[in-house]
Amino acid sequence: MNLIEDLLERSPASRLGIVAIDGEANRRDWYFGELIATSAGLSGAFAARGVRRGDVVMTLVGNRIEWVLSMLACWRMGAVALPCNTQLRGPDLALRVNAANPKLCVGEEALLANLPMGAPRMDLAEVAAVLDEDRPQETPAAVEPMGPEDPALIVFTSGTTGEPRGVVHAYRYLFGQSIQAESWFGSRKGDLAWCTTATGWSKSARNVFLAPWLTGAAAVIHDGRFDPAERLDFAEALGVNILCQAPTEYRMLARRTTLRPLPALRRMVSAGEPLDPETIAAFGAATGLEPADGYGQTETGQVSGNLVGEPVRQGSMGRPLPGIETRIFEGELQLRVSSSPTFFSRYLDGERFEAEWWPTGDLVSADEDGYLFFEGRDDDIILSSGYRIGPTEVEAALLSHPAVAEAAAVAAPDPERGAVVRAIVVVRDREPSEELGRELQEHCKRQTAPYKFPRIVDFVAELPKTSSGKIKRAQLRQQ
């Protein structure tokens, strides 16, 4: 199998694939024939830089066509794509480079500057030269025949109990998206679908363009920041039929804009964290559509959702997708591994999951109709604006500041973001103050991705700990 041959080349060359909107709101349509040809040329440039089947190619590109083309070039030649969030900073990138050993890093020049010394790189000016038909081009790499278990994609976890881990997805993961694309995402032939998530997240790899293409739809990518005032205007002007957003985006739209029906919009979906019933109801009343919540993990892919053709159950993350088997064991949602075509292959360090049931770590309940309801985590992960943030990353950033003796990071409720990061800090050689709190926030933004910085900084004399010295984060969350 190969995505290029089995999906793109079997479609008409004139089929619309990508509607790309740049930061100045300029539109550029990309058709399948053009996507095939340009990604083939890029694969030749990758090969000329030493990339071979099985090698890792990292991307540091936002929602731009260069990101899509890089992913396609990798999957054409059998390379393994490692898309990274453009907000990652030096320590985040160093961890990924050390773990994945990429043969090439493709990205915006300013972002590539954050990579460790010696990491091979290709900036977007070089990519533009490759895409310039008036310049000499390298011979495209051959379309590699891929097996279902051959590696295709790496996505890093949020690092709930330690450093983020690289999750390796096999080639079957790409085509396995058809289940959620048809039964939850809901796009169909001729549609225009817009999944607004940033690159680097598991949702972006499966729903920005894969899910639309697998169902005959085209995809929107927008290289710009989220602006509640313009989001609905953009969707209406483009004629978007399927809108996939983070819960925070739905909440901000409900609170900061006047919701209205969009003539072309047929379905809205949400995933990343629980979407509150109030926001769902607000959209239903104003637009006639209720966002259909769904659930999945980096390791599992999509697991459940409020399915196409069924009423949205407010507050629920839906029912298991067709063919996906789950159970609730001692309050925890578990997935039967053999039932999921999108379950991960292994971690980058080689560890595989061999048991029959995957423990998600998420506590859920179910109603009489089988709808699942998120109750909480059995670990310390922070769900904020759709981002899954491991507390140890925030704590490590805080501890790198000379004024911090000890630090803990926990979730604090927030009406729009669902939760925000709250830091509880024990200082040394400084007096606690608002000024120090702001200094620590800016320090965290420099040390790690800005979305992880603590929006609340509290100072204490000591942190509550167990007899073995572990921080009692559950106690801190309750304070």
Summary of the structure (lengths in Angstrom):
residues: 479
radius of gyration: 22.2
end to end distance: 53.5
largest distance: 69.0
contacts: 1681
relative contact order: 0.10
helix: 31%
strand: 27%
